[in-house]
Amino acid sequence: MSGGEVAGILVAVFWAILVSFLAVALVRLAQTLKATTKLVADVTEQAVPLLADASSAVRSAQTQIDRVDAIASDVQEVTSNASALSTTVASTFGGPLVKVAAFGYGVRRALGRKAGPESDNVPSAPARRTVIVGRTVPSARRRGKRKKD
């Protein structure tokens, strides 16, 4: 055997080893592709029903949003009607009610002065008050001496 023959045998052996490694790598790659194909098929089988359920859920949510929108517009209309009604009632009955209240106050004051209690034969003067719509406030202090107890 000459050196060229030994070199040819070595090259052939290394070539056989390289082909064997490539064959093993290709077999494993084929197995990986088969597993990937099966996984994609399983995911597709599960994803289609999930997408259908998600689509129906989105449609249902849109229906509910449309209902809520209709309710909100009705509530806005009722609110504006209530506001208009309260403005009408206030303008219609507000002035006369204030006048009736002022008249009632005047009658009570007049009756209070006539039937007021007297102590030591000195009529007691009721404190002066000023009427402001809806409430009564005391007037400024009287000038003069106050009776000390």
C-alpha positions, 0 to 999 in steps of 0.5 A, a space after each residue: 500500500 502506498 501513501 496515496 492509497 492510505 490517504 484515499 482510505 482515510 479520506 473515504 473513512 472521514 467521508 463515511 463518518 461525515 455522511 453518517 453524522 449528516 444522516 443522523 442530523 437529517 433524521 433528527 430534523 425530520 423527527 422535529 419537523 413531524 413533531 412541529 407539524 403535529 403541534 401546529 395541527 393540534 393548535 389549529 384544532 383548538 384555536 378554531 373553536 376558541 376564535 369562534 367563541 371569542 367572535 361570539 363574545 365580541 358580538 355579545 359585548 357589542 350588543 350590550 354596549 349598544 344597549 348601554 348607549 341607548 340607556 345612557 341617552 334615555 337617562 340624559 333625556 330624562 335628566 334634561 326633562 327633570 331639569 326643565 320641570 324643576 325650573 318650571 316649578 321653581 319659577 311658577 311656585 317659587 314667588 307665590 310660596 315666598 309671599 305666603 311664607 312672608 305673610 305667615 311670618 307677618 301674621 305670627 309676628 302680629 299675633 305675637 306682639 298682641 298676645 305677648 307675656 308681660 312681666 313686672 307690668 313692663 311689656 317686653 319688646 321682641 327682638 328685631 329681626 330682618 327677613 331674608 328669603 328663606 331665613 331670619 337673621 337678627 338685626 343690628 344691636 339696639 342703641 341704648 342701655 341693655 338690661 343686665 341680669 
